[in-house]
Amino acid sequence: MLRIHNTLTRRKEDFVPLEAGRVRMYVCGITVYDYCHVGHGRMFVVFDSVVRWLRASHGKCRTTSQAIGSRNRCVTAWARRDRGCGPAAVAQGDPGAGAAT
């Protein structure tokens, strides 16, 4: 039996699918704004294990996930790491002119 913490009731509850024999699960994906790290892989391993267990114990399991790329974070990380400046200087087309903000 799978017990999960229900944030609405603030209690651990037995997992029961809404439809018998079918589970649907949304998994937040990675937020991509810098180099890949072990935390990204951990997310895939953990949720793959959960999905395999759900399929074995409840039948079908459909998952949906999304990789998120925050444009502001991408530009900021790139500007600071590779250009030594802030994102405003990159937006103005002069990444060598600004100081890191």
Contacts in CASP RR format, 6 or more apart in sequence:
PFRMAT RR
TARGET T0000
AUTHOR 0000-0000-0000
METHOD contacts of the structure
MODEL  1
MLRIHNTLTRRKEDFVPLEAGRVRMYVCGITVYDYCHVGHGRMFVVFDSV
VRWLRASHGKCRTTSQAIGSRNRCVTAWARRDRGCGPAAVAQGDPGAGAA
T
1 14 0 8 1.000
1 15 0 8 1.000
2 14 0 8 1.000
2 15 0 8 1.000
2 53 0 8 1.000
2 54 0 8 1.000
2 57 0 8 1.000
3 12 0 8 1.000
3 13 0 8 1.000
3 14 0 8 1.000
3 15 0 8 1.000
4 12 0 8 1.000
4 13 0 8 1.000
4 15 0 8 1.000
5 11 0 8 1.000
5 12 0 8 1.000
5 13 0 8 1.000
6 12 0 8 1.000
6 13 0 8 1.000
17 23 0 8 1.000
17 58 0 8 1.000
18 24 0 8 1.000
21 58 0 8 1.000
21 59 0 8 1.000
21 60 0 8 1.000
22 58 0 8 1.000
22 59 0 8 1.000
22 60 0 8 1.000
22 61 0 8 1.000
22 62 0 8 1.000
23 54 0 8 1.000
23 55 0 8 1.000
23 58 0 8 1.000
23 59 0 8 1.000
23 60 0 8 1.000
23 61 0 8 1.000
23 62 0 8 1.000
24 61 0 8 1.000
24 62 0 8 1.000
24 63 0 8 1.000
24 64 0 8 1.000
25 47 0 8 1.000
25 50 0 8 1.000
25 51 0 8 1.000
25 54 0 8 1.000
25 61 0 8 1.000
25 62 0 8 1.000
25 63 0 8 1.000
25 64 0 8 1.000
26 63 0 8 1.000
26 64 0 8 1.000
26 65 0 8 1.000
27 43 0 8 1.000
27 47 0 8 1.000
27 63 0 8 1.000
27 64 0 8 1.000
27 65 0 8 1.000
28 65 0 8 1.000
28 66 0 8 1.000
28 68 0 8 1.000
29 43 0 8 1.000
29 65 0 8 1.000
29 66 0 8 1.000
29 67 0 8 1.000
29 68 0 8 1.000
30 40 0 8 1.000
30 43 0 8 1.000
30 67 0 8 1.000
30 68 0 8 1.000
31 67 0 8 1.000
31 68 0 8 1.000
31 69 0 8 1.000
31 70 0 8 1.000
31 73 0 8 1.000
32 67 0 8 1.000
32 68 0 8 1.000
32 69 0 8 1.000
32 74 0 8 1.000
33 69 0 8 1.000
33 70 0 8 1.000
33 73 0 8 1.000
33 74 0 8 1.000
33 76 0 8 1.000
33 77 0 8 1.000
34 73 0 8 1.000
34 77 0 8 1.000
34 81 0 8 1.000
47 63 0 8 1.000
47 65 0 8 1.000
51 61 0 8 1.000
51 63 0 8 1.000
54 61 0 8 1.000
55 61 0 8 1.000
72 87 0 8 1.000
75 87 0 8 1.000
75 90 0 8 1.000
75 91 0 8 1.000
76 86 0 8 1.000
76 87 0 8 1.000
78 90 0 8 1.000
79 85 0 8 1.000
79 86 0 8 1.000
79 87 0 8 1.000
79 89 0 8 1.000
79 90 0 8 1.000
79 95 0 8 1.000
79 100 0 8 1.000
80 86 0 8 1.000
80 100 0 8 1.000
83 89 0 8 1.000
83 90 0 8 1.000
83 95 0 8 1.000
83 96 0 8 1.000
84 95 0 8 1.000
84 96 0 8 1.000
84 98 0 8 1.000
84 99 0 8 1.000
84 100 0 8 1.000
85 95 0 8 1.000
85 96 0 8 1.000
85 97 0 8 1.000
85 98 0 8 1.000
85 99 0 8 1.000
85 100 0 8 1.000
85 101 0 8 1.000
86 95 0 8 1.000
86 98 0 8 1.000
86 99 0 8 1.000
86 100 0 8 1.000
86 101 0 8 1.000
87 101 0 8 1.000
88 98 0 8 1.000
88 101 0 8 1.000
89 95 0 8 1.000
89 96 0 8 1.000
89 97 0 8 1.000
89 98 0 8 1.000
END
